[in-house]
Amino acid sequence: MLRYFTAGESHGEALVAFLSGVPAGLKIDQAFLERELWRRQQGYGRGGRMKIERDTAHIVSGVRHGATIGSPIALEIENRDWKNWQDALPVGEGDSSMHKAVASPRPGHADLAGALKYNFPEARYVLERASARESAARVAIGAIAKLLLRELGIEVLSHVVATGSVTLSESVPWKKIRNLYDRDEVVLNCTDPDVEQHMKEEVDKVLKSGDSLGGVFEVAAYRVPPGLGTYAQWDERLDAMLAAAVMSLQAVKAVEIGAGVASAYAPGSTVHDEIGYNATSGFTGFSRAHNHAGGIEGGVSNGEEIRVRGYLKPISTLRRPLQSVDFATREPVKAAYERSDVCVVPAAGVAAEAMVALTLARCALEKFGGDSMVETLRNFQGYCQQLKRF
Ligand SMILES: Cc1cc2nc3c(=O)[nH]c(=O)nc-3n(C[C@H](O)[C@H](O)[C@H](O)COP(=O)(O)O)c2cc1C
């Protein structure tokens, strides 16, 4: 079973990720991992930190001579900012006068709930782990999941559908999303240049006013075979697993599969994807006129592209801070300010790609098994032949 954990704090020495259950013999393309980490750091509206850090994943176990060996993979991403924080956040006792307290909880962050839960007098340690810096670790192991999926012919990418109130209204074919990947500059990762320009202007507005923005990204998974996930148990449904995986990302407040939200307001005749047959189409020859279901019916992938949207609330840290209360005095004060992004929709999309890839890789390994890639691929190809003969 594919399992993973992350550890590490925003201003600690490093982020760490642990991934076990990857079959032996998967080639690890280090440059691909670096590019994925780079993609997470891009986007118009990011803060100063992205300028000091260029993330790299240092693999310490589970990979030898460029390929996995079946043992757990552990990797580390150095926090380059650590040198500025080692006196404020020492692992040893250190000098408590160097501590940088977050004295007033920031609305929209874990600050207050976390301080109450862990019995901290202020929110520094809460912020350190609740921060989306952690998502870099997920992107690194998500890249390994993507490499595994690539062996099965599956690709996972994202694009931005909305930045604040500026929205792309058309549905976007895979090819256009794929083209975004090759751009040298991510900007807002939107497939329509005019809409992207409006999105940029929206970001400029909030940059000027000290406010922040949320938005919507869409993750697409291309060439996913039918049969991943199952309706047999509630927690094995692919839609449920994807929803949990994407919702687990910082600032994601709603997840939608396919046209899930609009479907709730429309009659069934316009929503359900009628079935046709064309012997040369896809894995089976069964085809659909539309993909409102987002590639999943009954908790099972149906052979169409998987489409998952994530809805992000606006960034919580505001340069023009909201009202809060001082932890020590309980007096009203402005919320603490810490260097911050104002818009992260493209980056959140990249982190969501990682979560979708990890989920699909887990489901694929559950279905096809295999301790080596040779075995996994043999089982996968056998299943594809079975689908062709169906
Ligand atoms: C890639 C990414 C980067 C983020 N950067 C920031 C940031 O710089 N400042 C901030 O206030 N929130 C940022 N957030 C959002 C917060 O981490 C998140 O809103 C906060 O931890 C509270 O968690 P919740 O929104 O899930 O409740 C970011 C989120 C993502 C996905």
The ligand as an SDF file (V2000), in Angstrom:
LIG
                    3D

 31 33  0  0  0  0  0  0  0  0999 V2000
    0.6670   27.0830   -1.9160 C   0  0  0  0  0  0  0  0  0  0  0  0
    0.0290   27.8410   -0.7800 C   0  0  0  0  0  0  0  0  0  0  0  0
    0.6810   28.9600   -0.2710 C   0  0  0  0  0  0  0  0  0  0  0  0
    0.0950   29.6980    0.7620 C   0  0  0  0  0  0  0  0  0  0  0  0
    0.7380   30.8280    1.2080 N   0  0  0  0  0  0  0  0  0  0  0  0
    0.1360   31.5690    2.1680 C   0  0  0  0  0  0  0  0  0  0  0  0
    0.7380   32.7870    2.6110 C   0  0  0  0  0  0  0  0  0  0  0  0
    1.8150   33.1960    2.1450 O   0  0  0  0  0  0  0  0  0  0  0  0
    0.0920   33.5030    3.5710 N   0  0  0  0  0  0  0  0  0  0  0  0
   -1.0970   33.0830    4.1150 C   0  0  0  0  0  0  0  0  0  0  0  0
   -1.6510   33.7640    4.9550 O   0  0  0  0  0  0  0  0  0  0  0  0
   -1.6870   31.9380    3.7230 N   0  0  0  0  0  0  0  0  0  0  0  0
   -1.0950   31.1650    2.7660 C   0  0  0  0  0  0  0  0  0  0  0  0
   -1.7010   30.0150    2.3620 N   0  0  0  0  0  0  0  0  0  0  0  0
   -2.9450   29.5800    3.0020 C   0  0  0  0  0  0  0  0  0  0  0  0
   -2.7600   29.1740    4.4510 C   0  0  0  0  0  0  0  0  0  0  0  0
   -1.7110   28.2360    4.5780 O   0  0  0  0  0  0  0  0  0  0  0  0
   -4.0550   28.5880    5.0410 C   0  0  0  0  0  0  0  0  0  0  0  0
   -5.1420   29.4030    4.7110 O   0  0  0  0  0  0  0  0  0  0  0  0
   -3.9370   28.5310    6.5450 C   0  0  0  0  0  0  0  0  0  0  0  0
   -2.9100   27.6230    6.8910 O   0  0  0  0  0  0  0  0  0  0  0  0
   -5.2260   28.1040    7.2530 C   0  0  0  0  0  0  0  0  0  0  0  0
   -5.6460   26.8550    6.8410 O   0  0  0  0  0  0  0  0  0  0  0  0
   -7.0710   26.6440    6.1880 P   0  0  0  0  0  0  0  0  0  0  0  0
   -7.2270   27.7660    5.2140 O   0  0  0  0  0  0  0  0  0  0  0  0
   -6.9830   25.3330    5.4870 O   0  0  0  0  0  0  0  0  0  0  0  0
   -8.0830   26.7110    7.2530 O   0  0  0  0  0  0  0  0  0  0  0  0
   -1.1590   29.2700    1.3200 C   0  0  0  0  0  0  0  0  0  0  0  0
   -1.7810   28.1360    0.8040 C   0  0  0  0  0  0  0  0  0  0  0  0
   -1.2130   27.4350   -0.2400 C   0  0  0  0  0  0  0  0  0  0  0  0
   -1.9250   26.2160   -0.7710 C   0  0  0  0  0  0  0  0  0  0  0  0
  1  2  1  0
  2  3  1  0
  2 30  2  0
  3  4  2  0
  4  5  1  0
  4 28  1  0
  5  6  2  0
  6  7  1  0
  6 13  1  0
  7  8  2  0
  7  9  1  0
  9 10  1  0
 10 11  2  0
 10 12  1  0
 12 13  2  0
 13 14  1  0
 14 15  1  0
 14 28  1  0
 15 16  1  0
 16 17  1  0
 16 18  1  0
 18 19  1  0
 18 20  1  0
 20 21  1  0
 20 22  1  0
 22 23  1  0
 23 24  1  0
 24 25  2  0
 24 26  1  0
 24 27  1  0
 28 29  2  0
 29 30  1  0
 30 31  1  0
M  END
$$$$
